Amino acid sequence: MLHAASPPTAGHSFRAYRFQVLIILIVYLVYLPFSGYARMYYDAIDYWFISIYFHHKGTVSFLNYHNSLRGYLFPLLLFPFRVIQFYTDVPPIVFGRVLGAVSAALGFGWLAPALWQVVQGKAEVLHWPRRLAFAALGFAFWRDYFNFTLSDFPALWLLGLGLLFLHRPQKLSWVVAAGACMAAAYNIRPSYSIAAPFFLAIQLLAPSVNFQRRLMGLAALMLGAALIMAPQWAINRHQFGQNTPVVLSYIKALKTNNLYREKMKWGLLHQKLETTLDRSYPDQMMVFRDVAGEELVRNEHITWLDSYADYFQLVMRHPLTFTGIYARRLFNGLDIQYPTPYIRNIYVSTLGLAWLNYTVWFGAGLMLLRTKVRTWSVRQWLVLAALLVPCLPMLPMSMECRFLLPLHLLLCAMVCFGWPSSWRSAAVGRGKLLAVSAAYVVFVALCFYASAAAQASLEFGARSLW
């Protein structure tokens, strides 16, 4: 996986990856128009719609934005395309596809492999078969997400870009850019706020930098974050009377007035949640029920969670129950059954995609077992934490696969980038090969069993994997 870091050189330059980026861009531009979707849906069309909020009565201003649930930045990035769409009458999904293709090409083709490379501290670019394998896995598991103007991938790419900037030569301009990316990821996906302390620690541990330079770097990091958060602060003061730069995540219609706390309540009842366009199913939400969670809610007479303290007290009273709940959320969040956020046909075989997914998990586990974690630097641990800790706040929620996107892509990267180039099956003893093969069969069988149990809990009609 990761190895002791030495100072990276210009090997992570975009020029080294541009041909692969172009190939991936072409693949998505060709594929997405034939992926079966005619328009935007639900959250995607909501982001597209609210992007026009910056325009009001002939004026364009940050202060016109008046959505209390979502941060301003992602709608602002969509705003120019929304204006073009207004004057050209081109369907919004066309813009979604073009933007999605660019996002996939840059993320899978450059950013992810470049970040892996520099965190390892190696100057040489990853070999192209490894990079293409990673892009192919991204296509297999996530391809239809790039039809839609959803925030999941842009937020993760910005988080990764910020980490990449922190590994550039220590010019303060790069550190300012890293701080801006960190804050941008948070503004787009508020759960990413938990990564901020790790950004600060990574900057503090910058190699070959004296104490004064470290302090200047911290100031530059905070300056970059402030540049992104200042407009949100101004919007909150002007529109909602709130003197804060945070995303409010506030909906008046909710009894809790807080989206996250609302989803924590439903997270007790749902072990997984999917969104469907299949009209043969009686609801747009595919709820996979959690029997243990339902029993807990009944026994504790839970209606709404009035505070986070109430939730933590509940966890302390039922630690074993919550261990099971969180284990099911983790499994189901990684158990990708459809490569889309909006499922067109529920009752179709997903056996092949599930098998590929479990194989990736097993391969990543093998890579982790052979990795000498004692050789990792503190800075490498901090990078890993910055990428993965945003997954932790997702475990108490109604789980969707996109919520664990950073973890899933890391598993794919471990297999594609971490597999030893010198490995040959002939060099492995027959006994060890048989043991690994047996472990693989047992592991995949257990995964299918757990997944089948979850799919059988679908609220309005159990489904199978085949």
Buried (B, 14 or more C-beta within 10 A) or exposed (E): BBBEBEEBEEBBEEEBBEEBBEBBBEBBBEBBEEBEBEEBBBBBBBBBBBBBBBBEEEEEEBBBBBBBEBBBBBBBBBBEBBBEBEEEEEEBBBBBBBBBBBBBBBBBBBBBBBBBBBBBBBBEBBEEEBBBBBBBBBBBBBBBBBBBBBBBBBBBBBBBBBBBBBBBEBEBEBBBBBBBBBBBBBBBBBBBBBBBEBBBBBBBBBEEBEEEEBEBBBBBBBBBBBBBBEBBBBBBBBBEEBEEBBBBBBBEEBEBBBBBBBBBBBBBBBBBBBBBBBEEBEEBBBBBBBEBBEEBBEEEEBEEBEEEEBBEEBBEEBEEBBEBBBEBBBBBBBBBBBBBBBBBEBEBEBEEBBBBBBBBBBBBBBBEEEBEEEEBBEBBBBBBBBBBBBBEBBBBBBBBBBBBBBBBBBBBBBBBBBBEEEEEEEEEEEEEEEEEEEEBEEBBEEBBEBBBBBBEBBBEEEBEBE
